[in-house]
């Protein structure tokens, strides 16, 4: 994975299971999303705040970031 594919986000850790992390950017549980623990590295900054490193696509899928203006999303069925 190349560096441009990674994002570094300040997050709040709401819960942790053996396979996943429930994270949000604001601390609001209503805006939290799940990320596979195998895809994310957390550097804890206290009890619930952390710096998360993960692939851009995982952050998008969890709703932690949004696509940039003008950025195209690949079509699910392109090339079929």
Secondary structure, 3 states (H helix, E strand, C coil): CCHHHEEEEEEEEEEECCCEEEEECCCCHHHCEEEEHHHEEEEECCCCEEEEEEEHHHHHHCCCCCCCCCCCCCCCCCCC
